[in-house]
Amino acid sequence: MNPTISLLTLSFIFFFFFCLTIPTSTSFPYHKYCKDVVPASVSTGPWLKTDSLPHFQNAYFTGGDQILGPRYVGTSFQTQKANVTETPGVVMIDGVLTFWEDTRFMGNFTGSRTIDYGEPSGVSTRRQLEFPLHGFWHQGEGKMCMVGSGMSELTSVDVGFKLHYSNSSTLDSSLVTGTLECLDSSKPSCFDKISLLGFSPMGNYKQTGVDRENENGGFRVFDCKENVSLGFHSGLDVCSAIKSVYIFYLEYLEDCGSVSCDPLGGGHDGILPDFMSFNNLECASDGRVRYLLDFSNTSYSGVQLPFNPSTVLVAEGLWNRTKKHLDLVACRISNVKDTLAKASLGDCSIRLSLRFPSTLSLRSRSTIVGQMWSNKSINESGYLGRISFESPTNDNTMLQGLRYEYTEVEHLNKSCTGKITGKHRKGTYPNAYSPDMSVDMTVRNTIGQNTWGYSYVLFVGEQPSVSAVHVNDNRSGIANISYVLSFSRAINFMLGGEELSRRRVEISAEGTYDAETGLLCMRGCRDLESQNKRLPKNESLDCEIFINIQYPPLNTTDRRVVKGTIESNRNKSDPLRFERIALLGYSMYFGQAEESIWRMDLEIIMVIISNTLACIFVGLQLFHVKKNPNVLPFISIVMLTVLTLALVIPLVLNFEAWFVSNRNRQNVSLGSGGWLEVNEVLVRVITMVAFLLQFRLLQQTWSARVGGDKSWNRLWVSDQKVLYFSLPLYVGCGLLAWFVHQWKNSYNSRLHIRDVGFQEQSFWGDFKSFAGLVLDGFLLPQIVFNAFCDCKERALTPFFYVGTTIVRLLPHAYDLYRAGRGSPLDFADIYANPRMDYYSSVWDITISCGGLMFIALIYLQQRFGGRCFLPKRFRGSSAYEKVPIVASTELTSREDVI
């Protein structure tokens, strides 16, 4: 059979059966399932009011475990087409019910789909299960019934969908409930009934609770003095500001000791939540909002997930432009234990109000603060004690008009500036507004424990720090400054000996910075992260911390380290005291970063030029042996093997990088864009070309040796002697490099040397450096070969041995130049990469002198003989012994003539 015809036949059969399995329309009659809900009617034209059509997002569901499983976490419905019918108030609707999953959240799912929020473990890959539906919606009664079909285990299954969706709703009637049923009970792919719970959108929603509460003066308790809270020009700004804060911390106030403070309505002895998040339902331009207030005992990244009715409050709110606070009325969802169809919003006595403080301080750095209370009397059932909440400290909600008030600058220890030892060199230091004040760092205690982190300026004076605008600001002298130091994990020395968790540790600090000396002196506060998370705010901060940081000069010519200390001012007997902590960070000033980027681009070009020249020089050698084929046997096989392996090994080790784009490596994104990626591919292509040319030269030399006469056997013997000489030399030097590697790592471990940016060099990294040294001396096997066979054939063209050596030596010359200028970026070393060869002032000079000496030796050998550089008594070559024979023959001939 023709393979092409067979392939077309199989494709047609696959397409035919695939089309059969796609559910286009249900075979189940509408009237059989929906006649008692909404009778069918005849369409008379398109429906134009699309904003009021049934739809919901992010709904909660239970049931259907046979097809959904635990990883499907939400559902939504969207109307796709609507028509007016001849029955008043009845609309014909085509829509899609979608269930979706999110693989990032692999928490503990139960039958009620309670989600254990955690940190995302990977990239989201969402899969969907869709059910196309057709049916009718009665606007007046709020009833909707539809039938359709969907895919279950690659099998089409008929379904029926019933939904209660009111044409207009208020806070207490905004719930949307429904069910999805399988209508093919005889099929094994059928599933249990699925119950849905969602919320109607703003299009048919009317706010009443907030307006009624404002009329009764219910939010006066949170009215602020003038200029205490920041305002907005529109409600959209409020939505954006709250959306940027993913979690709020709850603090239970004094009256929670005698009354219930569970916002979810649990008993007084129940476990109280620690965190609250605002999940946006809808936000209007006039400042009216609706939120799901989600309560939990675990902070998470804030990605909006389907709600759990037992852990949320439903709230509507309005931004009060006059009093500058957002007021909310919240309700609990009740009657959800038995079935979602009976769910309702019952107790709506909870009130919330939040504002945006116009001033921050050391002990109060939350940009959004608020309170929660009940409008019931203390003796009424369902009364809620007062709860305050605030956004995380030092968050990124920097609203216009925000100021900072310094409360600890005057109380700084006057001797704190003397705790940094060392002489201050003359020079220019970064000004307080410069982005150079932000530093990546590591902290280390007295016993060698380390953790990574970063620091940045929050305010300079009363103004927020704006990095790029003030780069060229020439302001000098002493400036008040507020600062943030954040560390990746909490180890015991940062917690005063109390190792409780691995949560990020953050220190808020304020103090003074002297731009004349580069010295930053501050007082800091840290969250105690106590076991009792409901300590009052003034008892949960440790503000007996002093921080000193010394910045290096801007005009430094080499890499300078930002140094500092973090110390506790508490008594030695205090359990919160910790020992002095060393702070280290490499400075990467803005100007130096720009210079490093320019240098990276230059080195990329140099790498490409060097690899291209290497290809040209090998090509010229091939052209030389083509014109002079008799010189091929006099090229050392060992030398060509070294050069070939030097090219093939990196190609083999990086072969997967040709096909895998997401590699585990450090990405550089400092303005070079995709230039480094282009360079990476281009260098490999050029290296591949160089390898092919070098391999061709090795193959031609080998063939010339094998196909030559028996007199060339002595050349094989010479190459064997070269191998016997060079192999022990390479192995011995390699072992020496390994011993040095082991000694360095052992020495660093004993001294706990873990500086910023320090990475312990692996054995493979040291081996690559040693391999680079071998390649620098690639002419050594040829020199030894020429000495053993004592030949003076011009086997190598000067373009090859001089040009290739220069290509190998130029990085060392460049490294000497680069060492005098310095760079704060390790990854800027692209051309003369320290991980690919030995680079230092001593090595650069030694290797360069050695390379030039090898060039001179090859030139002398090819002109005067392989042993020309040896003393006369060690030369003893066959070429030297031919002279007496020729002279004797000529003398005999002359005697015969006479």
Secondary structure, 3 states (H helix, E strand, C coil): CCHHHHHHHHHHHHHHHHHHHCCCCCCCCHHHHHCCCCCCCCEEEECCCHHHCCEEEEEEEECCCCCCCCCEEEEEEEEEEEEEECCCCEEEEEEEEEEEECCCCCCCCCCCCCCCCCCCCCCCCCCEEEEEEEEEEECCCCEEEEEEEEEECCEEEEEEEEEECCCCECHHHCEEEEEEEECCCCCCCCCCCEEEEEECCHHHECCCHHHHHHHCCCCHHHCCCCCCECCCCCHHHHHHHHHCCCCEEEEECHHHHCCCCCCCCCCCCCCCCCEEEEEEEEECCCCEEEEEEEEECCCCCCCCCCCCHHHEEEEEEEEECCCCEEEEEEEEEECCCCCHHHCEECCCCEEEEEECECEECCCCCCCCEEEEEECCCCCCCCCCCCEEEECCCCCCCCCCCCEECCCCHHHCCHHHHHHCCCCCCCCCCCCCCCHHHCEEEEEECCCCCEEEEEEEEEEECCEECCCHHHCCCCCCCEEEEEEEEEECCCCHHHCCCCCCCCCCEEEEEEEEEECCCCEEEEEEEEECCCCCCCCCHHHCEEEEEEEEEECCCCCCCCCCEEEEEEEECCCCCCCCCCCCEEEEEECCCHHHHHHHHHHHHHHHHHHHHHHHHHHHHHHHHHHHHHHCHHHHHHCCHHHHHHHHHHHHHHHHHCHHHHCCCCCCCCCCCCCCCCHHHHHHHHHHHHHHHHHHHHHHHHHHHHHHHHCCCHHHHHHHHHHHHHHHHHHHHHHHHHHHHHHHHHHHHHHHHHHCCCCCCCCCCCHHHHHHHHHHHHHHCCCHHHHHHHHHHCCCCCCCCHHHHHHHHHHHHHHHHHHHHHHCCCCCCHHHCCCCCCCCCCCCHHHHHHHHHHHHHHHHHHHHHHHHCCCCCCCHHHHCCHHHHHHHHHHHHHHHHHHHHC
